[in-house]
C-alpha cells in the first residue's frame, strides 16, 4: 500500500502497489479503514522521529501568481 496525504486540502490517495504498480487507481474511498490505519501509523512515526511538518505561510496570497 502507498498512502499520499495532501496537506493543502486534507485529502488522501491510496494505491495498492502490488496490483497497481503504476498507481493509476486511487482506492481510498473504497478502503477507508486502510486509509485510517496507515494514517495513524504515519502520524505515530512522525512523532517518534520528531519530523518537521509543513506549516501555512502567513504571507502567501493565492490571488497573486
The first five atom37 places (N, CA, C, CB, O) and aatype in JSON, in Angstrom:
{
  "aatype": [20, 20, 20, 20, 20, 20, 20, 20, 20, 20, 20, 20, 20, 20, 20, 20, 20, 20, 20, 20, 20, 20, 20, 20, 20, 20, 20, 20, 20, 20, 20, 20, 20, 20, 20, 20, 20, 20, 20, 20, 20, 20, 20, 20, 20, 20, 20, 20, 20, 20, 20, 20, 20, 20, 20, 20, 20, 20, 20, 20, 20, 20, 20, 20, 20],
  "atom_mask": [
    [1, 1, 1, 1, 1],
    [1, 1, 1, 1, 1],
    [1, 1, 1, 1, 1],
    [1, 1, 1, 1, 1],
    [1, 1, 1, 1, 1],
    [1, 1, 1, 1, 1],
    [1, 1, 1, 1, 1],
    [1, 1, 1, 1, 1],
    [1, 1, 1, 1, 1],
    [1, 1, 1, 1, 1],
    [1, 1, 1, 1, 1],
    [1, 1, 1, 1, 1],
    [1, 1, 1, 1, 1],
    [1, 1, 1, 1, 1],
    [1, 1, 1, 1, 1],
    [1, 1, 1, 1, 1],
    [1, 1, 1, 1, 1],
    [1, 1, 1, 1, 1],
    [1, 1, 1, 1, 1],
    [1, 1, 1, 1, 1],
    [1, 1, 1, 1, 1],
    [1, 1, 1, 1, 1],
    [1, 1, 1, 1, 1],
    [1, 1, 1, 1, 1],
    [1, 1, 1, 1, 1],
    [1, 1, 1, 1, 1],
    [1, 1, 1, 1, 1],
    [1, 1, 1, 1, 1],
    [1, 1, 1, 1, 1],
    [1, 1, 1, 1, 1],
    [1, 1, 1, 1, 1],
    [1, 1, 1, 1, 1],
    [1, 1, 1, 1, 1],
    [1, 1, 1, 1, 1],
    [1, 1, 1, 1, 1],
    [1, 1, 1, 1, 1],
    [1, 1, 1, 1, 1],
    [1, 1, 1, 1, 1],
    [1, 1, 1, 1, 1],
    [1, 1, 1, 1, 1],
    [1, 1, 1, 1, 1],
    [1, 1, 1, 1, 1],
    [1, 1, 1, 1, 1],
    [1, 1, 1, 1, 1],
    [1, 1, 1, 1, 1],
    [1, 1, 1, 1, 1],
    [1, 1, 1, 1, 1],
    [1, 1, 1, 1, 1],
    [1, 1, 1, 1, 1],
    [1, 1, 1, 1, 1],
    [1, 1, 1, 1, 1],
    [1, 1, 1, 1, 1],
    [1, 1, 1, 1, 1],
    [1, 1, 1, 1, 1],
    [1, 1, 1, 1, 1],
    [1, 1, 1, 1, 1],
    [1, 1, 1, 1, 1],
    [1, 1, 1, 1, 1],
    [1, 1, 1, 1, 1],
    [1, 1, 1, 1, 1],
    [1, 1, 1, 1, 1],
    [1, 1, 1, 1, 1],
    [1, 1, 1, 1, 1],
    [1, 1, 1, 1, 1],
    [1, 1, 1, 1, 1]
  ],
  "atom_positions": [
    [[0.83, -1.19, 0.0], [0.0, 0.0, 0.0], [0.87, 1.25, 0.0], [-0.94, 0.0, 1.2], [1.96, 1.27, 0.57]],
    [[0.36, 2.28, -0.65], [1.0, 3.6, -0.62], [-0.09, 4.63, -0.33], [1.74, 3.92, -1.99], [-1.08, 4.74, -1.04]],
    [[0.13, 5.37, 0.75], [-0.81, 6.41, 1.15], [-0.16, 7.76, 0.89], [-1.21, 6.27, 2.65], [0.99, 8.0, 1.27]],
    [[-0.91, 8.63, 0.24], [-0.46, 10.0, 0.0], [-1.4, 10.93, 0.74], [-0.41, 10.34, -1.53], [-2.62, 10.85, 0.58]],
    [[-0.83, 11.8, 1.55], [-1.62, 12.79, 2.29], [-1.36, 14.16, 1.69], [-1.27, 12.77, 3.82], [-0.22, 14.6, 1.61]],
    [[-2.41, 14.82, 1.26], [-2.3, 16.15, 0.69], [-2.59, 17.16, 1.78], [-3.26, 16.33, -0.52], [-3.74, 17.3, 2.22]],
    [[-1.56, 17.87, 2.21], [-1.71, 18.83, 3.3], [-2.52, 20.05, 2.9], [-0.35, 19.27, 3.79], [-3.15, 20.68, 3.75]],
    [[-2.53, 20.38, 1.61], [-3.24, 21.56, 1.15], [-4.74, 21.49, 1.44], [-3.02, 21.76, -0.33], [-5.36, 22.48, 1.82]],
    [[-5.31, 20.29, 1.26], [-6.76, 20.18, 1.44], [-7.18, 19.0, 2.32], [-7.42, 20.07, 0.11], [-8.37, 18.74, 2.48]],
    [[-6.21, 18.28, 2.88], [-6.51, 17.2, 3.82], [-6.99, 15.91, 3.2], [-7.5, 17.66, 4.76], [-7.44, 15.02, 3.92]],
    [[-6.91, 15.78, 1.89], [-7.4, 14.54, 1.27], [-6.28, 13.5, 1.2], [-7.95, 14.83, -0.14], [-5.1, 13.81, 1.35]],
    [[-6.7, 12.27, 0.97], [-5.77, 11.15, 0.87], [-5.94, 10.43, -0.45], [-5.97, 10.17, 2.04], [-7.03, 10.41, -1.03]],
    [[-4.85, 9.85, -0.92], [-4.9, 8.93, -2.04], [-4.29, 7.63, -1.54], [-4.13, 9.49, -3.31], [-3.32, 7.64, -0.78]],
    [[-4.86, 6.51, -1.96], [-4.37, 5.2, -1.56], [-4.23, 4.34, -2.79], [-5.33, 4.54, -0.52], [-5.13, 4.25, -3.62]],
    [[-3.07, 3.7, -2.89], [-2.8, 2.83, -4.03], [-2.33, 1.47, -3.54], [-1.75, 3.46, -4.97], [-1.55, 1.38, -2.59]],
    [[-2.81, 0.42, -4.19], [-2.32, -0.92, -3.94], [-1.21, -1.17, -4.95], [-3.47, -2.01, -4.05], [-1.47, -1.52, -6.1]],
    [[0.03, -0.98, -4.53], [1.15, -1.04, -5.47], [1.44, -2.47, -5.95], [2.39, -0.46, -4.84], [2.15, -2.65, -6.93]],
    [[0.9, -3.45, -5.27], [1.07, -4.83, -5.75], [0.23, -5.07, -6.99], [0.69, -5.84, -4.63], [0.7, -5.66, -7.96]],
    [[-1.01, -4.61, -6.97], [-1.91, -4.84, -8.11], [-1.94, -3.66, -9.08], [-3.32, -5.11, -7.6], [-2.42, -3.8, -10.21]],
    [[-1.43, -2.52, -8.67], [-1.44, -1.31, -9.49], [-0.1, -0.59, -9.35], [-2.61, -0.36, -9.07], [-0.03, 0.49, -8.77]],
    [[0.98, -1.19, -9.88], [2.31, -0.6, -9.7], [2.46, 0.78, -10.34], [3.35, -1.52, -10.26], [3.35, 1.54, -9.96]],
    [[1.61, 1.11, -11.29], [1.66, 2.42, -11.92], [0.88, 3.48, -11.16], [1.14, 2.33, -13.33], [0.84, 4.64, -11.56]],
    [[0.26, 3.07, -10.06], [-0.53, 3.97, -9.22], [-1.53, 4.78, -10.04], [0.39, 4.91, -8.45], [-1.54, 6.01, -10.01]],
    [[-2.36, 4.06, -10.78], [-3.34, 4.7, -11.65], [-4.73, 4.76, -11.06], [-3.38, 4.0, -12.96], [-5.57, 5.53, -11.52]],
    [[-5.0, 3.93, -10.03], [-6.34, 3.88, -9.47], [-6.3, 4.18, -7.97], [-6.99, 2.49, -9.72], [-5.8, 3.39, -7.17]],
    [[-6.83, 5.34, -7.61], [-6.92, 5.74, -6.2], [-8.06, 4.96, -5.57], [-7.14, 7.29, -6.06], [-9.22, 5.12, -5.96]],
    [[-7.74, 4.11, -4.59], [-8.76, 3.25, -3.96], [-9.09, 3.71, -2.54], [-8.28, 1.8, -3.95], [-9.62, 2.93, -1.75]],
    [[-8.78, 4.94, -2.21], [-9.01, 5.44, -0.85], [-10.48, 5.38, -0.45], [-8.52, 6.87, -0.72], [-10.8, 4.94, 0.65]],
    [[-11.37, 5.8, -1.32], [-12.79, 5.84, -0.98], [-13.35, 4.45, -0.68], [-13.58, 6.48, -2.11], [-14.27, 4.31, 0.11]],
    [[-12.79, 3.44, -1.31], [-13.27, 2.07, -1.11], [-12.55, 1.36, 0.03], [-13.1, 1.28, -2.38], [-12.9, 0.24, 0.38]],
    [[-11.54, 2.01, 0.62], [-10.73, 1.38, 1.67], [-10.48, 2.35, 2.81], [-9.4, 0.89, 1.1], [-9.33, 2.58, 3.19]],
    [[-11.53, 2.92, 3.36], [-11.4, 3.93, 4.4], [-10.71, 3.39, 5.65], [-12.76, 4.48, 4.77], [-9.97, 4.12, 6.31]],
    [[-10.94, 2.13, 5.98], [-10.29, 1.54, 7.15], [-8.77, 1.47, 6.94], [-10.86, 0.13, 7.43], [-8.01, 1.74, 7.87]],
    [[-8.34, 1.11, 5.75], [-6.91, 1.04, 5.44], [-6.3, 2.45, 5.48], [-6.68, 0.39, 4.04], [-5.19, 2.62, 5.99]],
    [[-7.0, 3.43, 4.95], [-6.51, 4.82, 4.99], [-6.33, 5.24, 6.44], [-7.5, 5.79, 4.26], [-5.3, 5.81, 6.81]],
    [[-7.33, 4.98, 7.27], [-7.26, 5.36, 8.69], [-6.08, 4.67, 9.38], [-8.57, 5.01, 9.41], [-5.32, 5.31, 10.11]],
    [[-5.93, 3.37, 9.15], [-4.84, 2.62, 9.77], [-3.48, 3.16, 9.35], [-4.95, 1.14, 9.41], [-2.62, 3.41, 10.19]],
    [[-3.28, 3.33, 8.06], [-1.98, 3.81, 7.58], [-1.7, 5.23, 8.06], [-1.92, 3.76, 6.06], [-0.57, 5.57, 8.39]],
    [[-2.74, 6.07, 8.08], [-2.54, 7.45, 8.53], [-2.17, 7.48, 10.01], [-3.81, 8.28, 8.28], [-1.28, 8.24, 10.41]],
    [[-2.83, 6.68, 10.82], [-2.48, 6.62, 12.24], [-1.03, 6.16, 12.42], [-3.43, 5.67, 12.99], [-0.32, 6.68, 13.28]],
    [[-0.6, 5.21, 11.62], [0.77, 4.71, 11.72], [1.79, 5.78, 11.32], [0.95, 3.47, 10.84], [2.82, 5.92, 11.97]],
    [[1.49, 6.52, 10.27], [2.45, 7.55, 9.83], [2.47, 8.72, 10.81], [2.09, 8.05, 8.43], [3.53, 9.31, 11.02]],
    [[1.33, 9.06, 11.41], [1.31, 10.12, 12.42], [2.15, 9.71, 13.62], [-0.15, 10.44, 12.86], [2.92, 10.51, 14.15]],
    [[2.01, 8.46, 14.04], [2.81, 7.94, 15.16], [4.31, 8.0, 14.81], [2.39, 6.49, 15.5], [5.12, 8.42, 15.63]],
    [[4.65, 7.57, 13.61], [6.05, 7.59, 13.18], [6.6, 9.02, 13.16], [6.19, 6.95, 11.78], [7.72, 9.25, 13.6]],
    [[5.82, 9.97, 12.65], [6.26, 11.37, 12.62], [6.6, 11.86, 14.02], [5.18, 12.26, 12.0], [7.59, 12.56, 14.22]],
    [[5.76, 11.49, 14.99], [6.03, 11.9, 16.38], [7.3, 11.25, 16.9], [4.84, 11.53, 17.28], [8.1, 11.9, 17.57]],
    [[7.48, 9.96, 16.61], [8.66, 9.24, 17.09], [9.97, 9.83, 16.56], [8.57, 7.78, 16.69], [10.97, 9.87, 17.28]],
    [[9.95, 10.28, 15.31], [11.19, 10.8, 14.71], [11.27, 12.32, 14.79], [11.29, 10.35, 13.26], [12.21, 12.93, 14.27]],
    [[10.29, 12.93, 15.43], [10.23, 14.4, 15.55], [10.31, 15.05, 14.16], [11.39, 14.91, 16.45], [11.08, 15.99, 13.94]],
    [[9.51, 14.54, 13.26], [9.5, 15.04, 11.88], [9.03, 16.49, 11.84], [8.6, 14.17, 10.99], [8.08, 16.87, 12.53]],
    [[9.7, 17.28, 11.04], [9.26, 18.65, 10.8], [8.1, 18.6, 9.83], [10.43, 19.55, 10.25], [8.17, 17.92, 8.8]],
    [[7.05, 19.32, 10.15], [5.86, 19.31, 9.32], [5.68, 20.66, 8.65], [4.62, 18.95, 10.14], [6.08, 21.69, 9.2]],
    [[5.09, 20.65, 7.45], [4.84, 21.92, 6.78], [3.85, 22.76, 7.57], [4.33, 21.69, 5.36], [2.94, 22.24, 8.22]],
    [[4.03, 24.06, 7.5], [3.11, 24.98, 8.16], [2.65, 26.02, 7.13], [3.78, 25.67, 9.4], [3.39, 26.33, 6.2]],
    [[1.47, 26.55, 7.3], [0.98, 27.56, 6.36], [1.88, 28.79, 6.36], [-0.47, 27.95, 6.7], [2.39, 29.21, 7.4]],
    [[2.05, 29.36, 5.19], [2.81, 30.6, 5.05], [1.83, 31.76, 5.22], [3.54, 30.67, 3.66], [0.96, 31.96, 4.37]],
    [[1.96, 32.53, 6.31], [1.0, 33.62, 6.55], [1.09, 34.73, 5.49], [1.23, 34.22, 7.94], [0.17, 35.53, 5.36]],
    [[2.18, 34.77, 4.76], [2.36, 35.82, 3.74], [1.89, 35.38, 2.35], [3.82, 36.22, 3.67], [1.94, 36.17, 1.41]],
    [[1.44, 34.14, 2.21], [1.03, 33.65, 0.91], [-0.29, 34.3, 0.49], [0.89, 32.13, 0.93], [-1.24, 34.37, 1.27]],
    [[-0.31, 34.76, -0.74], [-1.51, 35.38, -1.31], [-1.87, 34.6, -2.56], [-1.28, 36.9, -1.63], [-1.2, 34.7, -3.58]],
    [[-2.94, 33.81, -2.48], [-3.33, 32.95, -3.6], [-3.82, 33.73, -4.81], [-4.39, 31.99, -3.17], [-3.96, 33.17, -5.89]],
    [[-4.1, 35.03, -4.63], [-4.56, 35.83, -5.76], [-3.4, 36.29, -6.63], [-5.35, 37.04, -5.27], [-3.6, 36.73, -7.77]],
    [[-2.19, 36.2, -6.1], [-1.01, 36.59, -6.87], [-0.37, 35.34, -7.46], [0.02, 37.36, -5.98], [-0.16, 34.35, -6.76]],
    [[-0.08, 35.41, -8.72], [0.54, 34.25, -9.39], [1.76, 34.66, -10.16], [-0.43, 33.57, -10.33], [2.41, 33.82, -10.78]]
  ]
}
